[in-house]
């Protein structure tokens, strides 16, 4: 997976602006069609403008669908933004990565155990140096454990985000629209 | 039902509709282009599902464009037919006057 949050934000802002224009252009179009109903009145016109009213409902539905999809993108941007600005990771390697970190921690712990089992009574001078090395390794284990926990937390967040996106998409149901037969509207 | 067409106003409306339709198309093209750029900024588990929804929207917009073109065509065609009929009627009256029929 890879996410460039700043790019997503830029394009999402642009989409929001274009969507405002699109809505206002559609509104103008149908307002003008409504005006035209005063300039043409006969049986064909009645059928045509009745059909336009039905068409407008479909157009409004489509606008709401675009808004819903935009909201999914918005959720994605806001959620990934909490993790970082640029994310890149092969999630197929998630378990392998955690396993390697665990293996590394076990190795370090084994070394620390070895230090603990050393008999230092005969080398008092070296004792402090060895103790310092041991403490350094203990700190390394603590650091790597923190890294592992953060990584697990981030994996959890990513899974949660994708699960929520999947749920939001499952709630989306785009309506099918068909062309209108205009043959009955021409006199 | 009154049968009437206000030629000047209807012609003006048709021009405005054509302009608004172009604006709609331009705005949607911008939305589509930015969604494509946005989609190239991420690779996640749900990307394909999102792309499918966007594809459906683009297909729907093609039908909407056809609807808008048809709306304009219907008005133009009826205005043309009205003008042709008016011309024919006027021609017939002229014939009646000149030939005394």
Interface residues (C-beta under 8 A of the other chain):
Chain A: X1 X2 X3 X4 X7 X8 X11 X12 X14 X15 X18 X19 X21 X22 X25 X26 X28 X29 X32 X33 X35 X36 X38 X39 X40 X41 X42 X43 X44 X45 X46 X48 X52 X55 X58 X59 X62 X65 X66 X69 X72 X73 X76 X91 X162 X165 X166 X169 X172 X174 X177 X178 X179 X180 X182 X185 X186 X187
Chain B: X1 X2 X3 X4 X5 X6 X9 X10 X13 X14 X16 X17 X20 X21 X23 X24 X27 X28 X30 X31 X34 X35 X37 X38 X41 X42 X43 X44 X45 X46 X49 X50 X53 X54 X56 X57 X60 X61 X63 X64 X66 X67 X68 X70 X71 X73 X74 X75 X77 X78 X79 X81 X82
